[in-house]
Amino acid sequence: MKLIITESQLRLIVENGIRDRVFNVPGELLEDKDSFYKMYKLYKDNKESKNYVGIKVIGDFNLIGVLGGKLSSELIDFCGDLLQVDGDLRVVNNYIVGFPKLRKVTGDMLLSMVDVRSLPELRYVGRNLTLKGSKISELPELESVGGGLYLSHSKIESLPKLESTGGYLFLNDSPLADLGNLKSVGGDLDLGNCQIKSLPMLSYVEGGLTLLNSKISSLPMLEYVGDGLYLNDAPIESLPKLEYVGSGFFLRSSLIESLPMLKYVGYSLNLSNSQIESLPMLKYVGDDLYLKNTPLSKLTTKEELRNKIEVKGNIYL
């Protein structure tokens, strides 16, 4: 159905944006060619007199759906002045556009095979943020993602302000070298084959934590992993605050000598071929406990371990 925008609706758009100095655009108006051009002309005609700083889309913004997916100078300029999308933002298929002012997307944000080289002001994405085949190398202002953040095989090198994700964080095979402010991940965290050497602030991972073949040597604040913890062959030197692992914990071939605060492992605990010497606080292992070829295996017996730890499976020394 073709949308018709009336003069009274146009006046309402202008009046509603005056207070915040943003031009509010209902997302459904972006689905119709005539409405888009009428709306954009209204914005340009009033930009200086109303002192607008940019545009906010109230609803979804799907670039494929605007003007039938055909770029125009007006649409390129519209993207250039976009501040916020109260909904989903979706851009795919080799478009050459920029979002230099974009600060906030409350829904999902997908950029796939798009020639967008930077998002210098993006601070917040309410749900999932996915960059596929993107040329973006940094997200300098991004602080929080309410859902998952998928940057595997991306060109992202810097996320200096990112503090949290509400869902997964996938950065495997990424050139990213620093996540110094990351504190919590609300889903799985996969950093396999990445360049990060330290996660100094990370304390909470709701899902699993995978660091296979990673360069990370320090997790000084990590306390909680809700699912499995996989650190095989990672150069981790200590986990001084780790208390809880919800599923399996695999730490083979590790330099760690002690897990001083570890109390609970929900499934198997495999520390074989590690340097582990003590597990002073451990109370529960939900399946098998593996301590083969460790200093601890030479200092204790199965009976002594069972007297201190509730192990639901077998103990291998």
C-alpha positions in Angstrom: 0.0 0.0 0.0 1.3 3.4 -0.9 1.7 5.8 2.0 0.5 9.4 1.7 2.1 12.0 3.9 -0.2 15.0 4.6 0.8 18.6 5.3 -0.4 18.3 8.9 1.9 15.2 9.4 4.8 17.2 7.9 4.2 20.0 10.4 4.0 17.5 13.3 7.4 16.0 12.3 8.9 19.5 12.4 7.3 20.5 15.7 8.3 17.2 17.4 11.9 17.6 16.6 12.4 21.2 17.6 13.1 20.6 21.3 15.8 18.0 20.8 17.1 19.7 17.6 16.6 16.4 15.7 14.3 15.7 12.8 12.1 12.7 13.6 11.2 10.5 10.7 8.6 7.6 11.1 10.3 4.5 9.6 7.3 3.7 7.4 7.8 6.9 5.4 11.1 5.5 4.2 9.3 2.7 2.4 7.7 5.0 -0.1 9.6 7.0 -2.7 7.4 10.0 -2.8 7.1 10.2 1.0 10.9 10.0 1.3 11.6 12.9 -1.0 8.8 15.0 0.5 10.1 14.3 4.0 13.8 14.9 3.0 12.9 18.2 1.3 11.2 19.3 4.5 14.3 18.5 6.5 16.6 20.4 4.2 14.2 23.4 4.0 14.1 23.7 7.8 17.6 22.5 8.8 19.1 25.9 9.4 16.1 27.7 10.7 15.2 25.0 13.2 18.9 24.4 14.0 18.6 20.6 13.4 21.7 18.6 14.3 20.6 15.5 12.5 17.9 12.9 11.8 16.3 10.2 14.0 14.3 7.4 12.4 11.5 6.1 14.6 11.2 2.5 13.4 13.2 0.3 11.2 15.6 1.6 8.5 16.3 -0.9 5.8 18.4 0.6 3.0 17.2 -2.0 0.6 13.6 -0.9 1.0 14.3 2.8 0.5 13.8 4.0 -3.1 13.8 0.4 -4.2 17.4 -0.1 -3.1 18.7 2.6 -5.5 21.1 5.2 -4.1 20.5 8.8 -4.8 22.3 11.9 -3.6 19.4 12.6 -1.2 19.6 9.2 0.3 23.4 9.4 0.7 23.0 12.8 2.5 20.2 11.4 4.6 22.6 8.6 5.9 25.2 11.2 6.5 22.9 13.2 8.9 21.5 10.1 10.6 21.9 10.3 14.4 19.7 7.5 15.7 17.5 4.6 14.6 14.8 3.5 17.1 14.5 0.1 15.5 16.7 -2.1 13.2 19.3 -0.8 10.8 20.0 -3.0 7.9 22.4 -2.2 5.0 23.7 -4.9 2.6 24.9 -5.4 -1.0 27.9 -3.2 -1.8 26.3 0.2 -1.0 28.8 3.1 -0.7 27.3 5.1 2.1 28.5 6.7 5.3 27.1 7.1 8.8 29.5 9.7 10.3 27.0 11.0 12.9 25.2 7.7 13.9 25.3 7.3 17.7 22.6 4.8 18.6 20.6 1.9 17.2 18.0 0.5 19.6 17.4 -2.8 17.6 19.7 -5.0 15.4 22.4 -3.4 13.3 23.6 -5.3 10.2 26.2 -4.1 7.8 27.0 -6.8 5.2 29.3 -6.4 2.2 28.9 -2.6 2.5 31.5 0.1 1.7 31.2 1.8 5.1 34.7 2.5 6.3 34.0 4.1 9.7 31.3 4.6 12.4 33.2 7.2 14.4 30.3 8.2 16.8 28.5 4.8 17.3 28.0 4.3 21.1 25.2 1.9 21.6 23.4 -1.0 19.8 20.4 -2.3 21.6 20.4 -5.8 20.1 22.8 -7.7 17.8 25.6 -5.9 15.9 26.9 -7.8 12.9 29.7 -6.6 10.5 30.2 -9.0 7.7 32.8 -8.2 5.0 33.2 -4.7 6.4 36.1 -2.4 5.9 35.6 -0.7 9.3 38.8 -1.0 11.4 37.7 0.6 14.6 34.6 1.5 16.6 36.2 4.2 18.8 33.1 5.2 20.8 31.2 1.9 21.1 30.4 1.3 24.8 27.7 -1.3 24.9 25.9 -3.8 22.7 22.6 -5.2 24.2 22.7 -8.4 22.2 25.5 -10.2 20.4 28.6 -8.7 18.7 29.8 -10.6 15.7 33.2 -9.4 14.4 34.8 -12.7 13.4 37.0 -12.4 10.3 36.4 -8.6 10.4 39.0 -5.9 10.1 38.3 -4.4 13.5 41.5 -3.5 15.3 40.2 -1.4 18.2 37.2 -1.3 20.6 38.8 0.9 23.3 35.5 1.8 25.1 33.5 -1.4 24.9 32.3 -2.4 28.4 29.6 -5.0 27.9 27.6 -7.1 25.5 24.2 -8.6 26.4 24.8 -11.6 24.2 27.7 -13.4 22.5 31.0 -11.8 21.5 32.7 -13.5 18.6 36.2 -12.2 17.7 38.0 -15.3 16.5 40.4 -14.7 13.6 40.1 -11.0 14.2 43.1 -8.5 14.2 41.6 -6.9 17.4 44.4 -6.3 19.9 42.7 -4.6 22.8 39.6 -5.0 24.9 40.9 -3.2 27.9 37.5 -2.0 29.2 35.4 -5.1 28.7 33.7 -6.1 31.9 30.9 -8.5 31.1 29.6 -10.7 28.2 26.0 -12.0 28.4 26.6 -15.0 26.1 29.5 -16.9 24.7 32.9 -15.3 24.3 35.1 -16.7 21.6 38.6 -15.2 21.2 40.4 -18.1 19.5 43.2 -17.1 17.2 43.0 -13.5 18.0 45.7 -11.0 18.9 44.4 -9.9 22.4 46.9 -10.5 25.2 45.0 -9.4 28.2 41.4 -8.8 29.5 42.2 -6.8 32.6 38.6 -5.9 33.5 36.6 -9.0 32.4 34.8 -10.4 35.4 31.6 -12.1 34.1 30.8 -14.4 31.1 27.2 -15.7 31.0 28.0 -18.3 28.4 31.2 -20.2 27.5 34.7 -18.8 27.3 36.9 -20.1 24.5 40.6 -19.0 24.2 42.0 -21.9 22.1 45.3 -20.9 20.5 44.9 -17.4 21.8 47.7 -15.1 23.1 45.8 -14.1 26.3 48.0 -14.4 29.4 46.0 -12.5 32.0 42.4 -12.7 33.3 43.0 -11.1 36.7 39.3 -10.1 37.4 37.4 -13.2 36.0 35.0 -14.6 38.6 32.2 -16.3 36.8 31.8 -18.4 33.6 28.2 -19.7 33.1 29.0 -22.4 30.7 32.3 -24.1 29.6 35.8 -22.7 30.0 38.3 -23.8 27.3 41.8 -22.5 27.8 43.9 -25.3 26.2 47.3 -24.2 25.2 46.6 -20.6 26.1 49.5 -18.8 27.9 47.3 -18.0 31.0 49.5 -17.5 34.0 46.8 -17.1 36.7 43.1 -17.0 37.4 43.2 -15.5 40.9 39.5 -14.7 41.3 37.7 -17.4 39.3 35.0 -19.0 41.5 32.4 -20.6 39.3 32.4 -22.5 36.0 28.9 -23.8 35.0 30.0 -26.6 32.7 33.3 -28.2 31.7 36.7 -26.6 32.5 39.6 -27.5 30.3 43.0 -26.2 31.1 45.4 -28.7 29.7 49.1 -27.7 29.1 48.7 -24.6 31.3 51.2 -22.6 33.3 48.7 -22.0 36.1 49.9 -23.4 39.5 46.9 -22.7 41.6 43.2 -21.9 41.3 42.9 -20.3 44.7 39.2 -19.2 44.6 37.6 -21.9 42.4 34.7 -23.5 44.2 32.4 -25.1 41.6 32.7 -26.8 38.2 29.4 -28.0 36.7 30.9 -30.8 34.5 34.4 -32.2 34.0 37.5 -30.5 35.2 40.5 -31.4 33.1 43.9 -30.0 34.4 46.1 -32.7 32.9 49.6 -31.7 31.8 49.2 -28.4 33.7 51.4 -26.9 36.5 48.5 -27.1 39.0 49.7 -27.6 42.6 46.6 -26.8 44.6 42.8 -26.4 44.6 42.3 -25.1 48.1 38.6 -23.9 47.7 37.2 -26.5 45.3 34.0 -28.1 46.6 32.2 -29.6 43.6 33.0 -31.2 40.2 29.9 -32.4 38.3 31.7 -35.2 36.4 35.3 -36.4 36.0 38.4 -34.8 37.5 41.6 -35.1 35.5 44.9 -34.4 37.1 47.3 -36.5 35.1 50.9 -35.3 34.9 50.4 -32.5 37.3 52.4 -31.6 40.5 49.1 -32.0 42.4 48.8 -35.6 41.3 52.0 -36.4 43.1 51.0 -34.6 46.3 47.6 -36.3 47.0 45.6 -39.4 46.6 42.1 -40.1 45.2 40.8 -40.7 48.7 42.2 -37.4 50.0 40.6 -35.6 47.1 37.2 -37.2 47.6 37.3 -36.2 51.3 37.6 -32.6 50.3 35.7 -32.4 47.0 32.4 -33.8 45.9 33.4 -35.4 42.5 30.4 -36.9 40.7 32.6 -38.9 38.3 36.0 -40.5 38.3 39.3 -39.1 39.4 42.3 -39.6 37.2 45.8 -39.1 38.6 
